[in-house]
Amino acid sequence: MPVYTKDKLETLYREAEKNPSSLYLLIGDRFLCRQTAGRLEKALLADSGTVHSIDGEEEDPARTISRLRSFSLLPGRQLYRVSDTRLFHSRKIAGSLWKRVLKARADNKTEAAARNLLAMLAAGGLDPTDPDSSPAGLSPSQWKKCFDFTHPGGDLSWTTTLLAEAPPAMAKGSGGSGSDPAATLQEVLESGIPANNTIVLLAEEVDKRKRLYKYIKTHQVVIDLGVEQGASSRAKKAQASVLRELVSKTLNEMGKTMAAGVMEQLFDRVGFYPVAVVMETEKLCLSVGDRPQITRQDLDDIVGRTRQEALFELTGAIGNRQLGRALVTSKRLLDNGIHPLAVVATLRNYVRTLLLFKSLQEQPEYGYSKGMQPNVFQQQCLPNLKEQLRWKQELSGHPYAVFMQFKSASAFPLVLLTSWLQQILKTELRLKGSPLEPLTVLQHLLITMLAPTDTNAPNRENRFQ
């Protein structure tokens, strides 16, 4: 059977209403899958029936299969919808799941990062509840064996914290006494199930080499809602097309329009998160009351990033030496009405803290080492540091947050941090007395701080004057 893509959904719905299949597999973004599944359910239950929602992370596949092969006493079609199914996971998709973890973490989407990390561990055959399964403790060879891609390097202790703060780990359901639930489901479908029973599976990632996927593609229905990821122009165009369709649909349903350029600004602020884009659009529609059009001012009032979040994003970019991200964020800060001197003050406080923590690291009596784990830092190093009351405010945050600041500081030499403070002071003076545009002054500071050093090139600071 053909694989249905986003542009063929109307055909799918018509065929589902006339001649329903036993199984539908939806692949792609969770929100897009759930939205499409909702529309598909209406087509499948046009006459009558019941939807049985099942969470794939807590599913017992044996029970689901038993219900699927049984006749129901309820009238109409019985539709079993399994969200986040694990039937198609394997080592081969662990790399894709890891990329989702990193992207979600970078965008402060903690729940999504934890969900994909748990899925990656399960795909690698690891038990998320076992401390020995923590990604932070795996050697490069163990990592490669479990996940089939090279260890990313660096300190992965944050994964331990992410797992500890995640909801209870997914249940490891099986299809019987050691049997493969995917193989069991295929056998049941091949032998036939009651005509009024249908199963709908939703998955963000699948290993298309699996026998079950090949069977579904040939004999059942696959709906591929995947959108190309990444920052290439082609990927950005595909992502914008999906978001534009979602926003236009939401605006039409709520009887509103957007002024020119506002939709693109919304995409820029939210990113490629379909569910977030739809929710923010709904908030904008409700916020304007009886007014028919949403303006840029409405966007700034409702969807503008908070000062704290945006400033944290800038310091995070500096801590990771991401010049491009820092330049984009600085422009957004000024576009959102944050005063340039407030940005400079944040940078000054951030660098002062880095300088303090770097200085403390170089004093052996406090017992800090570069490869120290968070729990060791909290138990051994932090109590010694807190004995010095003069640093009470700097050390008063959450222990893990303090540890991460120490870790960031360890990546910078003292001489570099000292020079950064000098550059920040010069920038503050320029903002107060120079006719230059504030954005130009701020971005020059960021380039001076983060651009690679070329010892043969003229001094950037001198060229500016």
C-alpha positions, 0 to 999 in steps of 0.5 A, spaced: 500 500 500 502 507 498 505 511 504 501 517 505 504 523 506 501 530 509 499 532 502 495 526 501 491 526 508 484 528 505 484 522 500 486 517 506 480 520 510 475 518 505 478 511 504 478 510 511 471 511 512 469 507 506 474 501 507 478 501 514 484 498 515 486 493 521 492 498 523 494 505 521 502 507 523 503 515 524 510 517 524 513 524 525 512 530 530 508 528 536 503 534 535 502 532 528 501 525 529 496 526 534 492 532 530 492 527 524 490 521 529 484 525 531 481 527 524 482 519 522 478 517 528 472 521 526 473 518 519 473 511 522 468 512 527 463 515 522 458 510 524 459 509 531 465 506 536 469 507 542 477 510 542 481 506 547 487 511 549 493 507 551 500 510 553 506 507 549 511 508 555 506 504 560 503 499 555 503 492 556 503 490 549 500 483 551 494 486 553 493 490 547 494 485 543 489 480 547 484 486 546 485 487 539 484 480 537 477 479 542 470 481 540 467 487 544 461 487 547 461 495 546 457 497 539 461 500 533 468 500 531 473 499 537 479 503 536 486 502 540 490 508 539 497 507 542 501 514 543 509 513 543 509 506 541 516 502 542 515 497 537 519 500 532 525 502 536 532 499 535 539 501 536 539 504 529 535 510 531 538 511 538 542 517 534 536 520 532 533 520 539 539 523 541 539 529 537 532 530 539 534 530 546 540 535 545 535 539 541 529 539 546 535 541 552 537 547 548 530 549 547 529 548 555 524 543 553 525 538 559 519 534 558 521 532 551 528 531 552 527 526 558 522 522 554 527 522 548 532 520 553 528 514 556 526 512 549 534 512 547 535 508 553 530 503 551 532 502 544 539 501 547 536 495 551 538 499 558 533 500 564 532 507 565 531 505 573 538 502 573 544 507 576 549 503 571 545 505 565 546 512 566 549 515 559 554 519 564 557 513 566 558 509 559 565 508 556 565 510 549 566 502 547 559 501 551 556 507 548 557 505 541 555 498 543 548 500 546 547 506 541 550 504 535 553 511 534 560 514 537 560 517 544 559 525 543 564 526 548 564 532 554 561 531 561 554 528 560 552 528 568 546 532 566 543 526 563 543 523 570 539 529 573 534 529 567 533 522 568 532 523 576 527 528 574 523 525 569 516 521 570 517 514 572 520 510 567 516 506 562 514 499 563 518 494 559 512 490 556 513 484 553 508 480 548 508 474 553 514 469 555 520 472 552 516 473 546 517 479 541 511 484 541 512 486 534 512 479 532 506 477 536 502 483 533 504 481 526 502 474 527 495 476 530 494 481 524 496 476 519 491 471 522 486 476 522 482 480 527 475 482 528 472 486 523 470 492 527 477 492 531 482 497 529 489 499 532 492 506 531 500 506 532 503 513 533 511 514 533 516 519 533 521 515 530 521 508 527 527 503 524 524 502 517 528 495 517 524 492 522 519 486 519 513 489 522 514 496 519 515 492 512 509 488 513 505 494 515 507 498 509 505 492 504 499 490 508 496 496 512 497 503 512 503 508 514 502 515 514 509 519 514 508 526 517 516 527 518 518 534 517 526 535 515 530 537 521 536 542 521 538 549 519 538 548 512 534 552 507 530 546 505 529 544 512 527 551 514 522 552 508 519 545 510 518 547 517 515 554 516 510 551 511 508 546 516 507 551 521 504 556 516 498 551 515 497 550 522 497 557 524 492 559 518 488 553 520 487 556 527 486 563 525 481 561 520 477 557 526 477 563 531 476 568 525 482 572 526 488 575 521 495 577 522 498 583 520 504 582 515 510 579 518 507 577 524 507 570 523 514 569 521 516 573 527 512 568 531 515 562 528 522 565 530 520 566 537 517 559 538 521 555 533 519 548 530 514 546 535 508 545 532 504 544 539 507 551 542 505 555 535 498 553 535 497 554 543 501 561 542 496 563 536 490 561 540 492 565 546 493 571 541 487 570 538 483 570 545 487 576 547 485 581 542 478 580 543 473 583 538 479 586 534 479 582 527 487 582 526 493 581 530 499 586 530 506 586 532 504 589 538 500 584 540 505 579 539 510 583 543 505 583 549 503 576 549 509 571 546 515 576 547 520 572 551 521 574 558 527 578 560 530 573 564 529 567 559 532 571 554 538 574 558 539 566 560 539 564 553 545 569 552 549 567 557 548 560 556 551 562 549 557 565 551 558 559 556 558 555 550 562 559 546 556 559 541 558 566 537 552 565 532 547 564 537 549 570 542 549 575 536 542 572 534 539 573 541 542 580 543 538 582 537 532 579 539 533 582 546 533 589 543 527 587 539 523 585 545 525 592 548 530 590 553 535 596 555 542 595 552 545 597 559 541 591 562 544 586 557 551 589 559 549 589 566 547 581 566 554 580 562 558 583 567 555 579 573 555 573 569 563 574 567 564 576 575 561 570 577 565 566 572 572 569 574 570 568 582 569 560 581 575 560 576 579 563 582 576 558 587 578 552 582 585 554 583 585 554 590 587 546 592 584 547 599 577 547 596 578 540 593 575 542 586 577 538 580 575 539 573 572 532 572 568 532 578 561 529 578 555 533 581 554 529 587 561 529 589 561 536 588 555 537 593 558 533 598 565 534 598 567 541 595 561 545 596 561 545 604 568 547 604 566 553 599 560 555 603 565 556 610 567 563 606 561 567 608 563 573 603 561 568 597 554 566 600 550 570 595 554 567 589 553 560 592 546 560 594 543 557 588 541 550 587 547 545 588 547 543 581 546 550 578 552 552 582 556 545 579 554 547 572 557 554 573 563 551 576 564 547 570 563 553 565 568 557 569 573 551 568 573 552 560 576 559 561 583 562 563 583 567 568 586 572 563 581 571 558 575 572 563 579 578 566 580 581 559 572 580 558 571 584 564 575 590 561 571 589 554 564 590 558 566 596 561 569 599 555 562 597 552 558 600 557 562 607 556 560 606 549 553 605 550 553 611 554 557 616 550 557 614 543 553 615 537 553 608 535 547 604 534 546 600 541 546 593 537 552 595 533 556 596 540 553 590 543 555 585 537 562 588 537 563 586 544 560 579 543 565 578 537 571 581 541 569 576 546 567 569 542 570 570 535 577 565 534 583 569 535 588 570 529 594 572 532 596 575 525 590 580 524 590 587 527 587 587 534 579 587 533 579 592 539 583 597 536 580 597 529 573 599 532 576 605 535 
